[in-house]
């Protein structure tokens, strides 16, 4: 079990230590918390690049499980190779106002070689396969009376969307079903548009940051345009929801500054957005 670092816990609206346990689920080490007896549904979280070692990601799972409605899985989709936590303070500092431009860019330069090497180990094709293999096994093992939702943050947003694409549907009991029943994506990065969103068959809720330098706010319009084009072409597009957060700097749903009223509101409202969407569709 990875211990929580106090400094990393700063930047979360959730206090205390993560309460779940890590165990092997469908071939991946997975942080598990919530209702194991009779859950309303299962929620799978695809975290940002910092994965299970970042306590904030596990605390988000704890928050989702708090109501007792859900069984929550936070799998290690990085297969034991998340991005090192040293990069967290550079890429998503708790208090951006205290980060000078010089320290920001010198830090980024220092982290660049290891980040580029990490990217070569986590190319899209293999990353999607790891994710979809887990979801396929989960879907086959889950009673049809229980729905599966997925919430993706930053890096994970793209793969939460891809899990809901028509091309990833599987055969189950003689009919085609999607790997998940609903998705949420917060500050979803590295999107390929229209490919990652055009053929969605599940409802999706998006959270965008107005001042997000990692995921430009213009991406929201591109996603909306892709769905508009799909409708014009005669395709049935499931319900889509878009919310914009201000200031909404990158990582606003994971590691904002709880001492800043605006950033705290982003943290709280993004959690509420995800839970309301899950309750609506699962």
Secondary structure as UniProt FT lines:
FT   HELIX           6..9
FT   TURN            10..11
FT   STRAND          21..25
FT   TURN            26..27
FT   STRAND          28..34
FT   STRAND          41..46
FT   TURN            49..50
FT   HELIX           51..53
FT   HELIX           55..65
FT   TURN            66..67
FT   STRAND          70..75
FT   TURN            77..80
FT   HELIX           85..87
FT   HELIX           88..91
FT   HELIX           96..98
FT   HELIX           101..121
FT   HELIX           124..141
FT   TURN            144..145
FT   STRAND          147..153
FT   HELIX           155..163
FT   HELIX           166..168
FT   STRAND          170..172
FT   TURN            173..174
FT   STRAND          175..177
FT   STRAND          182..186
FT   TURN            193..199
FT   STRAND          203..209
FT   TURN            210..211
FT   HELIX           218..232
FT   TURN            233..234
FT   STRAND          240..245
FT   TURN            250..254
FT   TURN            258..259
FT   HELIX           261..281
//
